[in-house]
Amino acid sequence: MRLLVIDDEEAMRHMLSIILKKEGYEVHVSPDALHALSAIEAAGGGDFDFILCDIKMPRMDGLEFLKALKDRGLQYTVIMMSAYGTLDTAIDCMKLGAYDYISKPFKTDEIILTLKKAEERERLKRENKRLKEETCAEYDIRRIVTKDKAMLEVLKLVNKVSGYDTPVLIIGESGTGKELIARAIHDSGDRKNGPFVAVNCGAIPAALLESELFGHVKGAFTDAHRNKAGLFQEADGGTIFLDEVGELPLPLQVKFLRVLQEGEVRKVGDTKSVKIATRVVAATVKDLREEIKKGAFREDLFYRLDVVEVNLPPLRDRGDDIPGLAAHFIEKYSKKFGKPVKTLPEDVLKTLKGYSWPGNVRELENAIERAIILEETGVIRKESLPMAMKETGGVCAILPSSSDLSIKRASEAIEKALISKALAKTGNNKTKAAELLDISFRALLYKIKDYGL
């Protein structure tokens, strides 16, 4: 760690050099701030991890030094020191970008502890930056694996809408990658440097949902011991992703509609609203038009959300994507678990392509992760796949569970699986699927709706 000490007292510079060199720091000294600033500029911004700077100095004092760094766009972790300081001085230092403030005389342990805290802060900042870069790379739209025509159209649509603040409604079965698409919309647009807040509306109890989304003021209800910002405010300047938006209770839908219309939220128990600039991306597995007919979802809210609708196809309709997705997950988990890259034999690939994938891409990822963990060779064998996939085409693969002996549920599971296979085989041509299944077209439509296919 390189450290610059700026102090007009030679004795202080000498003492700090001895103390800090013993702690393993590479210490450089400067007799005043103007001299230090010239050295930093001459070095093209300098190469110091931390700066310890006195406040009272001739030619340029510590506060002027902080302002000069700020004006030049130079970012350093600066710790200020002074024997004449007051609380107001400390506040002025912080306003100008100082990390911390220490009053002279100080104990050796105090200066070392402050530097260790600054080191930890810098480490966390670097880690946060690294994780953010990794997350952005993971959700980069260019890395979404697909050759499927419908998915390629989805990605084109994502590219078009990402630069606007228009609400987006993503529709698709569980496991099709709705959050992946929501993040791609966020990371491809102007809000990519803002927060991305994901909320599963179905996972939060209805009684808590309003407070979680909109926040509350102290005393609004029994356990409201302090003011709390809601998730909409936390996403200010970024994107809020509302998964399972169809689960929102009707009274909350009214408040949500106001957020979309007015761009403001009102905390529980508050008398005034707060303006926010939050983009809304929502997702659902439900048919919201049917929910409107049932009276379970507001029509005006639906049309506010459904400005741009993105429909994600299920994996069973994307058979050509399975080899590419499998290869992607093999590479991901081979690297994660430190195992050699696995190959996928033709018989295993055929098994994967013949499976109906009720859990969609998420189920495929889980299957590959499991196989990588279990395999000790460089090849993924059929034996390492989950039981349901190994028995694709057999009755056991589609039964609810080995302990469930209900004939009714078993019949429904078999019927659902056969319909899924017929639709996949015919490219979702319902007339041809009805012929294969030996049932009427009308009966097929009824069953597709009944099973949520």
N, C-alpha and C positions, 0 to 999 in steps of 0.2 A: 504493500500500500504506500503510494507516494503522498506526502503531506507537506503543505506549505505553511510556514509560520510567519505572520506579518506583525511586527511589533517594533516600536522605536526604541525600546529599552534593550540594550545588548545583553544584560543579565537575564532578562526574561527569555530572550531567544535562546541563549546558551542553556538555561535550565530545562526548557521544553525540549530542546534537541536531545539532551542526555536522557531524559525520562522516556521520550517517545522512541528513541533508537533502541533502548532496552526492551521495548514492547514489540520490536520487529518492524517499525515503520521506517521508510526511507524519507528523511527529513531535509527539507530545503528551507532557507530563511531569507527574509527580506526586511530591510530597516524601515520601510514605510509603504503605504498602499500604492502610491504613484509609481514607485520603483517596481512593485509586484505586478501592477497592471501592465506596465511596459514590457516586462519579462513574459507575461502571459500572452500578450499580443504578438510579440516577436516570435514566440513558439507556435503561433497559429492557433491559439486557444489554450495552450498549456496542456500538461498531462498530469494533473493532480487529482487524487481521489477526494481529498478533504483540504479545506483551508481553515486555519485558526487565525483570526484577525482581531487585533486590538481596535478599540473605538477612537480613543483620544490619541491622535497622531498629527504631526505637522504636515503641511502641504496638502494632504488629502486624508480626511478622517475615515473611520470605518463605514459610516453610513453613506458617504460619498462613493466609497469603493463598491459597496453593494449596488448603489444606483448605476454606477458605471458598468458593472457586470451585466446588469439587467438591460441597459440601453444597447449594449453590444450583443445581446442574445447569448451570453456565455452562462452556462448552467453549472454551478458547483455546489457541493454541500459545504456551506460556510458556517462555522461556529464562532460567534462573536465573544470578545472578552473585554471587561472594563472594570476599573476600580471605582468609577464615578457613576455607575449606572443606576437607573431607577426603573420602575415597572414600565413607565412610558417609553423609555429608551429601548427596553426589550421588545415592546410591542412594535415600535418603529422598525427595529431590525427585522422582525418576522414579516412585517408588511413588505419589506424590500427583498424578501426571499431568503433570509438567514434560516438555517435549520434549527439552531439552538443558541442560547445565550448563557454565559457563565460569568459570575461576579468574581473579581479578584479581591483578596487572595483566595485561591482555590486549593483544595487538597489534590494530591497526585491521583488518588483513586477517582476523584470526581471527573477530571479531564479524560482519564482512560475509559471510564464507564460511558461518558458522553460519546467518545469516538466509537466504542464497541456498539452502542445503540445506532449510531449513524451507519456503521458497517452493515448491521442487520437490516436497516431500512433500505440501503442500496441493494443488498442481496435480494430482498423481497421485491424491489422494483424490477430488478433484472429478471427474476423468476416470473413475475407477473407479465412482463413484456414477452418472455419466451413462450409462456403458456398461451398468451393472446395470439402470438404469431402462429403457434401450432394449431390453435382453434380455427383461426382464419384460413389456414391451409387446409384443414380437415373439411371445412364447410365451403371451400372454394367451388363455385359452380362448375368450373372446368374439370374438377376431379370427380364429378358424379359419373359413375360407370353406367353407361347405357348405349345400346344400339337400337332400342325400341322406338318406333316412329312416334307413338303417343308421348313417351317420356321426352323425346327430343323436342317435341312441340311445347311441352311443359317448360323446358329449359329456355326456349326462345321467349316464352311469355315472361318468365322470371327476369330475363335480361331486360325486357321492355319496361316492366313495372318497377324495377329496383330503384330507378332514379327519381321516382315520384313518391309522395306521401299518401297516396291513395290507399284505402283499406283493401286488404286482400283476404279472401276466404279460400282456404285449402280444404278440399274434400277427398277423403280416401280412407280405406280400411286401416285398422290398427297394424302398425309395422311397415307401412309403405314409405315412410320417410317424410312425414309432414313437417317435423321440426327441422330436418335437414334442409328442406326447401325454404322454410321460414328464415333460417339462418343465412341461407344463400341470398335471399332477398335483402336481408339486412347488410351482409358483408359486401354485396355488390353495389350498394347505393351510397349516397352522401352521408348516411348516418352510421357508417361502419366504425367510426371512432367513438360513437356513443354507446351506451349500455344496451345489451340485449337481455331482456327479462322474460323468462319462460314461466308460464303459470298453467298448471293442469286444473281447470275449473271443477272437474269431477272429483279431484282428490282432496279438496278443502271442504270441511263441513260448512253447510249453508249458513250457519249462524256466525261463522268467522269470515266468510268470503267478502262481505262488504268492507269490513275493517282491513282485510289484507289488500284488497284492490284499491280502496280509496283513502285508507288511513283513518286515524281518529285523534281527537283532542283529549287532553287529560280530563278525567271525570265523565267522559261520554257514557261509560257503563262501569259496572262494578270493578273490573280488573284493569281499567284504563288508568294506570298510574302515571303515565307520561304521554306527551304528544308523540304520534307515530306517523311517519310518511307512508303512504300506500305504494303499491307496486307500480301504479301509473306514474306517480311522481318519480320513483326510482328510475323509471325508463325515460324520463324527460331528456330530450335530445337524441334519443335512440328509438328502439323498437320494443313493444310489448307483444309477446306471442301468447295468445289465449287458446290453449289446446282444450278440446272438448267444450267449446263454447255453447253447445246445445244443452249443457248441464246447468247453465246459469238460471237461477230462480227468476220467475217473472218480475217481482218487485225490483230486483237488481238490474234486470234488462232495461228498465226505465232510466236508471241512473247511468248505465252504460251508453244508452242512446244519447244522453245529454253530453257525455264526454266526446262522442263522435261529432255531434252537431256544433257544440260551443267550444271545444278544445279546452275544457276546464273540469276540475274535479272539486268536490266538496267533501271534506272529511266528516266522519260520523261525529255528530255533536257540535259541528262548527256552524257559524252563521254566514260565512263568506266562502266564495270559491277561489281556487288558485288556477291560474292559466298554466297549461302545459303544452309542450310540442312533442308529442309521442305518437309514433306511427303504430297503427294496429294491424297485426296479422293474426287472423283467427283460423281455427281448424276444427273439423268435426267428422265423426264417422256416421252421424245421423243424417237422415234426409230432412233438412230443415223446412222444406216446403210441406212435407207431411206433418212435421211438428206444428207448423202454423195452422194447418187444418184441424189438428187436435186441440188447438188453443194453448199449446205448451211453449210456443216461441212467437215473439212479436213480429208481425209482418214488416213494420216500419224499421225495426232494427235489422232484420234480414237484408232489406234493400240497402241499408247504410253500409252493411258489412260486405255485401256481395257485389261491390263495384267491379272488382276483378276476381273471377272464380278460377281456381286451379284444381283440376281433377287429376288425382294420381292413380294410375292403373295398378291393379294388384299384380303380384309377382307371377301368379298363374297365367296371366295374359302377356308376360314378358319372358317367355321361354328362352329366347335368344340371348337374354341378358344374364342368365344363370352362370354360364362359364366365366364371363368377365367378372361378375360379382364374386364368385367363388375364388377366383385367382386373386382379386383385390383383398379379400378377407384372409386368404392363406398368407399373403405377404405381410399383412398387418399383424397377425397373431404369431407368425414365425419370428418376426422381429421383436414383438413384445415379450415372448417367452424364451427368446434366445435359442430357438431350435432351427435346424436347417430348413430351408424352403422346401415345402412338401409338393409333390406332384399329384395330380388328380387323374387316376386311370379312367379309361373310357367307360367301364362298367359302373363305376361310382358316379361319373358325370351323367350317365344315362338314368341312374336311380334318382339323382337330384332333379333332372329335367322331367321325370315322370311323376314327381310328387306334387300334390295340390297346393302346398304352402299356405295353410290358413293363417299362419303368423307372418307371412310375407317376408320382406328383406330382413327384418329383425330375426326371424326364425332361421333363415339361412346363415346369418352371421353367427348366431348362437351355435348352430350345428358345426360350422367350421372351427369355431373356437374350441368346442368340445373335442373335435377330432384331433386338433393340433396338440391338445393337452394329453390325450390318450395315446397317440402314436409315438413309437420309439424309433421307427424307421423313417426314411425319406419319402414314403408313399402313404397317402390316405386310403385306407381300406374301407370297404363297405361295413366291416364289423365295428368301426369307430363312429358310425353315424347313429343318431337316435333310433330307437326301435321302430317308431312309426315310419321312418324313411326306409329302413331296411326291408320292411314288409309292404312297401308300396304296391298296391294292386291287390293285397290280401285283406280280408275282412278285419283282422286284428289291428291293422294299422289305423283304422278309422273308428273303432269303437271308443266310447267315452273314456273308459278305463277298465282295467282287468277286474276291479272290485265292484264295478257298477253292472248289475245283472238285469237292469230294466230293458225289456224287449222294446218298449216304446222309444226310449232314448237311443238305443242301438239302431233301430230302424231309421230314425231321423238322421243319425250320424252317417249311416250308409247312403241314404237318399241324397243328403247334402253333398257328400263326396262324389257320388256318381254324376250329379248335376254339374258340379265344378269341373269334373274331368270332361264331360260332354261339351261344356261351354269352351274350355281350353282347346279341345280337339277341333272344334269348328270355328275357332277364331271369334267366339262370342256371337255366332250366328244362331239365334234362338230357334228359328224354324228347323234348321238342320239338327240342332241339339235335341229338340223335341222328338224328331224322327228316330234318332239314335236311342233315346231313352224310352221310346215306345209309349209316349204320352201325348196328349193334345197340347197345342201351342198355348192355349189359354191356361191349362193346368200348370204348364212350365212357368208362365209369367207369375202365377199365384205363388208357386213354390219359391221362385227367385226372391220375391218380395218377402215371403214368410221367413226364409232363412237369412235374409239380409245379404244376398249375394250380389 
